[in-house]
Amino acid sequence: MTQKIIKFIVVAFLIWRVSLLFFAFLGTNFIPLHEGYLGESVWANFDGVHYLNIAQGGYGLYQQAFFPLYPYFLRWLAPLFSKDYLLSGLFISHLALVLALCLLYKLIRLDFEEKIAKRGILYLLLFPTSFYFGSVYAESLFLALVLGSFYAARKKQWLIAGILGAFASATRFVGIFLFPALLIEWYQSRRENKNEDIKSFLPLFFIGVGLLFYMWYLKKTVGDPLYFIHVQPFFGAERTGSKIILLYQVFWRYFKMILTTRADVLYFAVWTELLASILFLALSVFAYLRLRFSYFVFMVLAYITPTLSGTLSSMPRYVLTLFPGFILLAVFAEKYRWLKIIYPIIGGILLVVSTILFIRGFWIA
């Protein structure tokens, strides 16, 4: 990347980060605190509490729902910050985000012009739940690993793609879907180059190592390799850990909630869950029509899987790592001027509201 592009990414990142701090200042001074699952910092609420606890003392009751790579990175780097696990987590999240933005730019530039790549970065940062990238959450790390794995595959560096994929599947379960997506990339690459060694796809099997290692660990410690699924009901939102709920049933449940409940600030999350899910469902369809098939496969599988638990809870956060959606938004904004105007306005307003509510203890995603 050129110095000009690096400067663009750094400036965009800094403006985003300073803006979030300003939103937090407004929230702290003008919005009453909602007593809930608060962390030792406003940037470590809800899941952040679990990640810090795992990093400091290992897995506690039901915390096996959280995959190990991110909290163990916190633990390994904490000595660099005088055993301050919060600073360690924030450092990892911010560093991973900068790397993710660079990789997103490079990945988009393989298929589109520079202005599309720049807009894709801005649209990701403007998404209403992007504040999670700057919190003690695994989203930044997971996105960087996914983008790195895809970019390595696009460059035919299959071993690097497989290793980064293994780290991704040790960060979040949906990282395993890099395997079918990158197999498709390998197949398309071999069709273009018949001289490529047919065994070159073998490193892609490393992708499953992260998930399999965690399943082995769970089998050894709690006797259930799928415990990360079976503990989901203990985190509320009417999740199920024992049966599959189809997407249309989940949407129907949400429509009933919206039509039969009174307006309340707590239902801001319900609306964002529904709208984010509808938006990215539509973008998944367009991904099939407009983007590489491997992108479509990863996006659809990573989108559908969380909904099978019977809820759209956390979907506004989960879609942050569905990078093909942000590529499409940037592409469509180039064609449709109204989207170029509306998305930054609506996204920016919702980002302000979501950030303030999150740091004041309200559940967002």
N, C-alpha and C positions, 0 to 999 in steps of 0.2 A: 504494500500500500504506500501511496505517496505521503509526504509530510502534510500536504493539504488535507487529505482524508483523515489522517490521524488527528489533526487539529480539530476537524469537524466533529469527530466522535468524542473527543475529550471535552470540547465546549458543550456539546449537546448533553453529555453525561453530567457535567458540573451544573449547568442550568437546571437540569432535572433534579439533581440532589439538593441544591440550594432551595429550589421551589418547595420540595417536600419538607424541608426544615421550616420554611416560612408557614406552610400549611399546619405543621405541628404546633408552631407557636400560636397561631390563631386558635386552633382547637383547644390547646391547654389553657388559654386565657378566657375563652368565651363559651366553651361547651362543657356542661357538667360531666363528671366522670361516671361512667357506667360500670359498676362493680361486677366484674366477671373474671375471666381467666387472664389476669394481667401478669405481665412479666416484670423483671427488674428494670426494664427499659421500655419506652413506648414502641420501640422497634423490635421487641421480642415478646409480643402478646400472643396468646393462644398457642399455636403450634411451636412458636419460638421457645416457650417455657419447656416443652418436652425436649426439644433439641438440646437446650442447655443442660437439662437434667441428665439426659443420656450421655452427653459429652463429659459431664463431671463425675457421674456415678454409675454409668452403665444403664441397661434397660430396667425400668421399673414396671409396675403393673400396667398391662395393656399397651405399653409404649412400643411394643413390637410392630405396631402399625407403621412406624416411621423407619424407613430403610437406613442402613448404618453409615454410608460413606460420608454424608455431610456432617453428622455429629462427631464422627471420629476424626475428620479433618479438623474440627474445632478443638478436639482434645490434643491432637498432635501439634497444632500451631499455638496453643494457649501459652506454652512457656516463652514464646517470643513476645508475649504481651503481659508478662509477669503473672501468668495464670489467670488472666482476665478472660473468661470464656466469652463474655459478651463482645468484647473488642475483637477477639479471634473470629467469632461468627460474622460480625459486620465486615471485617476485613475480607474474609473469604467471599461473602456475597457481593461486595462492591468490585473486587478484583475480577471475579468470575463474570460479572455483568459487563465490564469493559471488554474482556476477552470475547464474550458472546456478541457484543455489538460489532467488534472487528470481524469476527467470523461470519456474522450475518451479512455484513457488507460484501465480504469476499465471495460468499456463496451466491448472493443475488447477482453479483457482477459476472458470474459465469454464464448467465442467461439474459440479463437485462442491462440497460445503460445506467450510468452513474446516478442520475437523478432519481431513478426508481429505488436504487440501493439506499440512498440518503433518506428518502421518504419512508422506506421500510423501517429504518432505525428510529426515526422520529415517531412513527405511528406506534411502534412497540412501546416507546417511553411514554406516549400519551394515553395508552390504554388505562382505563379506570383503576385497575388493580396493580399497576406497575410498581407501586410502592413496596410490594413484596420483594422485589429485586434488591431493595435497600434495607431489608429486614433480616432477622435471623430465621430465614426460611431457605429451603433447598432449591428454589426455582432458578436462581442465577446459575448455580453450579450445574444443575441438570440441563438447562438450555445451552450452556457453553459446551458441555460434553456431547449433546445431541448434534449441535451445529458442527463441532469439530469432527465428529464421526462421519457425518454426511459430506463435509468438505474433503476429508481424506479419501472417502470412497469416490467422489467425483474426480479426484486427482489420481485414482487407481492405486492409492497407498493402503492396501487392504489390511495390512498388519496394524497400522495405526488406527484405522477405522474400527477394527475388532477390539483393540485394547481400550479405546475411548468408549466404545459401546459397552464393554464389560463394566467400566466405571459407572456408566449411565444406568445400567440395570441394577447396580448396587446403590443407586441414589433414589430411584423411583421405579415401581414395578413396570410402568409403561415403557421404560427404557428397553425392555426385551423386544419391543416391536421394531427396533432398529434392525433386528435380524432379517425378517422378511423384506423390509424396505431395502436394505443394502444388498440382499441377494438379487433383488430386481435390478439394482444398479450394476451389479457384477454381470448379470445376464445381458443387459443392454450393452455393457462395455465389451463383452466377448463377441457379441454380434457385430460390433463395429471393428473389432480387431481379432481376427481368427487366430492370430499367432500368440495370443495371450495364453499362458499356461493355465490349463483347466483346473489345476490344483490351487490356483491363486485365491480362490474363494474360501479356502479352509480357515484362514485366520478369522473369518467372520463368525465362526462358531465360538470364538472367545466371548462374544456378546452375552451369551447365556451364563458365563462363569459368575458374574456378579450376583445374579438372581439365585443361581444354584448354590453358591457359597452361603448366601443368607438363609436359604431354605435348609441347608445342612446345619447351620448354626441353630436355627429354630428347632429342628428335630432333636438336636443334642441337648438343648437347654429347656425346652418346654414340651417336647414330645410331639410337636405338630408342625410340619414343614410349611403349612399354609396358614399359620397362626396370624400372619399379617392381614389376611382376609377375614378370618373368623373373629377377630377382635373389633371389627368395624362397628358393629351395633353399639358398642360401649361409648362411642363418640357422638351419639345422638343423631339428629337429622333423619331419624327413622331409617337408617341404613340397615341393610340385611347382609349377613355374612354367610348365609347358607343357601340362598336361592337367587336365581337370576330374574330381574325385573326388566322387561323390554322398554325401549325408549318411548314408544307412544304412550305406555302406561304412566311413565314418569311425567311426561308433558301434561297428560290429562290431570294428574294429581296437582300439578302447579296451577293449571287453569282454574281448577276448583278452589284452590286456596285464595287466589286473587279475586275470584268472583264472590266468595262467601265470607271474607274477613274484612274487618274495618281497617282504615288507613292508619298506619303506625310506623314509627321510624324503624322498628325491627323488621318490617316488611320491605324496607329498602333492599335488604340482602336477597329477599325472595325475587323481587323484580330484576335485580342485576343477574341473579342466577339464571332466570328464564331468558332474559334478553341476550345475555352472552352466549347461552347455549343455542338459541335460535340463530344468532349471527354466525357462529362457527359451524353450525350444521349446514347452513347455506353456503358458507365458504368451502366446506368440505366437498360439496357437489361441484362447485366451480374449480376446485383443485383438480378434480378428475378431468375436467374439460380444458384447463388452461396451463397446468403445471406438469412436471414430471410424475410418472406413475408411482415412483418410489415415495415422493412427497405425499401423494394422495393416500397411499397405503399406511404410512406412519400416522398421518393426521387422523384418518378415520378410526384406526384401531386405538390410538391414544385418546380420542374423543369418546368413543363408545364405552370403553371399559369402565370408567368411573360411574357412568350412569346405570350400569347393570346392578349396582347396589340399591337402586330404587329412589335415588335422589339426585338433584342437580347441585347439591351443596358443594361448595368449593370450586365449581366449574369456572367462575370468573377468574380464579387463580390458575386452575389447571390449563386453561386455554392460552395462558401467557407463553407456554413452551410449544404451542402449535404454530411454529414459525411460518409454514406455508400460508396461513391465514393473513399474516401481516404483509407477506409478499403480494398477495392478491389485492389487499386493500390499497397498497401503493400503486399497483398496476391499474386498478380501476380508477383511482384518483387522477391518474394521468389522462384517462379517457373522459371521465365525468367530472366537470368542474364543480358541481354541487357537492360531491363527496369530498373534494379537496377543501371545501369551506366548512361543511357540516361536521366531518369527523374530528378535526382539531377542537372545534367549539364544544361539541357534546362530550368528547373524550376528556378534554381539559376540565370541564365543569364537574363531571363525575369523578375524575381523579382527585380533585380538591375535596369533594364531599366524602368520598370513600376513605381517603387518607385521614381526614379529621375524625371520622367515626371510628376507624381502626385504632388510632392512637388514644382515643378516649374510652376504649374498652367495648365497642360494639362489634359484633360478629359481621364480617364482610364476606369472607370466602375461606 
